[in-house]
Amino acid sequence: MTLNFYENLSNDYVKLLENGNEHNIIIEVGEPPVMQIFKAHSSVLCYRCPYLYDEFKKSTINNDENIKIIQRPQISVKVFDIIIKYIYGATVNLEKVETSIIFDLLVTANQFQLEELVARLQTFLIENHTSWLKLNFSKIYHSSFQTDFTVLQNYYNDIIVNHPNMIFESNDFNTLPEAALVSIIQRDDLQLEESKVWDYVIQWGAAQNKTLPSNLDDWSEKDFQILKNSIQQCLPHI
């Protein structure tokens, strides 16, 4: 039988973070006037966040005490405060955190290769913030394919197959990532006629090549080949 004392271990590591004892890394986050430094330990990052540990090894910036400095001005203090507490204490407190901040947290967690946190945050958003996800449908759907958030991808695709106009008739349909378009048209339950799917795919493919003539009568054999190459990944699914 194994006796576990994870809660005390988590609390002790959070205290280590807060006290900064024996730290050998300073992480500067945000930009003035909203900027903060965090004192961290390479031994913790080595096992809990290899991404930041690699950044520590690559850093050439040192202070007077020869402590290495990692600078991340593009990450907000709010987001990094949650991230670093997760790294040390394996806890994430999302109470009273704005939904947009939670999504920024998801993006940063993905950048830091924190796979467990990435998976949980996607599920959390779906279970607790469906209204926000629908309100920001296009933006988050596009982002989910740029960052490979598969849980969010599947969530949105389940909506799209029953309401295809939400994406096919949207103003930014032509900017849809290729992987997103393929993931939709390969679904057998997509509620859209094949002929219309073909029309949309042609529209999307032509939009990827700004040099193609707007008048179809002016197209050359080379233009058709360019279009074919653009929709190559879509063709097997129509």
Secondary structure, 3 states (H helix, E strand, C coil): CCCCCHHHHHHHHHHHHHHCCCCCEEEEEEECCEEEEEEECHHHHHHHCHHHHHHHHHCCCECCCCCEEEEECCCCHHHHHHHHHHHHHCCCCCCCCCHHHHHHHHHHHHHCCCHHHHHHHHHHHHHHCHHHHHHCHHHHHHHHHHCCCHHHHHHHHHHHCCCCHHHHCCCCHHHCCHHHHHHHHCCCCCCCCHHHHHHHHHHHHHHCCCCCCCCHHHCCHHHHHHHHHHCCCCHHHC
